[in-house]
Amino acid sequence: MRGLSDAEPPGRGAVRATFTAVAVLVALGLFASACATGGTGARDEGPAHADSVAGVASSATPSATAMPGQVNAVRLVKDDPEVSAEVKRELKPCVADEYPVDVSYGELTGGSADDVVVNVLTCGDAVGVGSYVYRRVAGRYENVFKAEEPPVYAEIDRGDLVVTKQVYEKGDPVSSPSGENVITYRWTANRFTEEYRTHNDYSTAVGGVASPAPST
């Protein structure tokens, strides 16, 4: 039988339990914060934007101000003489200083710095109107690829440049193209050359919503 000198003072057990619960909550909070501010994932993967090319509005667009270590994509496109006047006219803020551009960084050309892929979209339906690749040469970025036949969207996939072009038949609404051409380019002999392409026809058999169907 324990004496009074060994007994735990009244209420200490409750205090200890409360302290333990608080410590667990603090640890969980720190863990969640670390996950939220941790790594950025695979740098060579562009945003999942297949819906945007098909005409679904993007939920977020980068601002005109570049973050540290990143390029100002809006300024890069606006100052680029290779970009058409029509695309530059489309490149205007949708809300405040939020521009309709998607930017990806990754290795495409084997240079010492990451290459930059910029997609310019429309504000209303997020249709891609221009896709560009910039390579850093002698301290500045040079345009080494452009595609300006909308709807178009470019992404980095395992070191290759993959460009998706939606195909519309007469009468197709912007939100429902008839199919798509997916073209893969590889950096060869100091330029991008087409490696292969695939064509997908969309089926509207299920609920009237376009979905990829195997080509025959």
N, C-alpha and C positions, 0 to 999 in steps of 0.2 A: 504494500500500500504506500503511495507516494505521500510525503509530508507536505505541509503547507509551503515550505520553502522551495519545493520542486514544482509546485503547481503553477500553471500558466495563469497570469493575472486575467481577470474577467475582461472580455472584449478584445484581447490581443489576437485571438484566432480570427476574428472578423476583420481586424485591421490588416493582418497578414494576407488574408484572402483578397481583400480590396486592393492591396499593393500589388499582388501577383496579377490580378486582372488588368490593372492599369498598365503594368509592364508589358503584358501581352498585347494590349491595344496599341501601345507606343511602338512596339516592334513591328506589328502588322502595318502601322502607318508608315514607318520608315521603309519597309519592304515595298509597299505600293508606290511610294515616292520614287524609290530607286528604279522600279520598273518603268515608271512614266517618263523619267528623264534619262534613261540609260541609252543603250546603243540604238542606232538608227536602222538596224537590219541590213540586208544586202544592198550595197550602194549601187549596184549595177541594174537594179530593177526599178523601172519607172512605175508611176502610179497605175493602178488597175483602172483603165479608162475606156474599156470597150464600150460601155454604155454612153459615154460622152460623145464618142464618134458617131454613134447611132442617133444622137440628138437628145440625150438626157442631160439636164443641166447639172453642172458640177456643184458639189456642196461647199467647196472652198476653193478660193483662188489666191495665189501668192500676191503679196503687195509689191509695189514698185521698188521698195527698199530691200536690198539684198542683206541676208544675215552674214555675220563674220565668216570668212572662208568660202563664201559663195559669190557667184556673179550676179550682177544686176541684169537679169534676163531681158527685162523690158528695154533698158537702155541698149543692150547688146543688139536686139532686133531693130530698134528704131535707128541706130547708127549704121546698120549694115546696108551697104549699097546693093547687095545681092537680093535683099528682100523687096518684093514688089510693093508699089505704092498702095495697092488695094489692101494687102495684108496690114500695112502700117496704119491705114485708115481704120481697120477693124480693131487694132490694138489700142483700146482706150479703156479707161476705168469703167467697171460695171457698177461698183458702189464705192464711194469715197476714193481711196487710192488702191483699191483691189482690182488688179488686172487679170484678164482671162488667159493666163499662161500656166502651163505645166512644165516643170523643169526636172531633168534627171541627170545624175552624174555617174560616170563609170568609164571603164577602159574599153575603147573601141579602136583607136588608131595606134596604140603602143607607144604613146608619148610619155613624157615624164610627169605630166599632170593629167587629172581626170578630164575626159571629154565631156561636153555639155550638150544635152539634147533638149531643145525648146520646142514646145507645141503651142501654137497660138490658136485660141478658140473664140467662138462667138459668145457674146454675153447671154443672149436669150436662151439658146438651146444647146450651147457647148459643143457645137460642131467644129471639128478641126479644120482650119483654113490654111495652115502652114506648119511645116515641120522642118527643123534645122538642126544640124550638128556643127558644133564649134570645137576646134582643136587649138590648144595653146601652143603658139610658136613664137619664140623670141620675146616672151613676155606679154604677148597680146593674143586675143582669140581670133581665129580665122574661120570663115564659113567654108566647110568642106562637103556639105550636103544640104540640099533643100528639096522640098516637095510642096507644091502649092496648088494641087488639084483637090479641092475639098469634095467630100469629107476625107481627111487624112490624119493619121496619128502615128508617131514613131516612138519606139521603145528600145531599150537595151536588153538583150536576152543572151546571157552567157557569152558576152564578147562580140556578139553580132548585132547589127542594126536591123530591127524588124519594123516594117512600115505596113500599116493596115489601111486599105482604101475601100471605103464603102461603095457599093455598086447600086445604082438606082435605075429602075425601069420607068418608062413613062407612066405618070400617075402615082408613083410611090410617094407617100408623105415622108417628111424628114425623119420622123421617128421610126419608119419601117422600110429600110432598104431591102432590095431583093437579094443581096448577097455581099460578099467581100472578097478582095484580093489581098493576100498576105505575102509580102515580098521580103526576103531575107537578103541583106547586103553584108559583105565582108570587106574589110580594109585590105586591099592588095595593090602593090606597086604605087603606093602613095595616093590611092583614091578608093572610093567605095565601088565595088562591082557586085552585080546581082548573082547570088548563088543559086537560089531557086525560088519558086513562087507556088502558092496553092490558091485555089478558088473554092469558096464555100457558098452554096446557095442556101438561102434562108427558107424555112418552111413556116407557113402560117396555118397549118392544119390544126394546131392545138390552141384553142381559144383566140385565134386571130392574132397571136403575138409571134413576131418573127423570131426564129431560132435556127442555128446552123443545121443544115442538112447535108449529108454526104453528096459530093459531086459524082456524076456518072460519066 
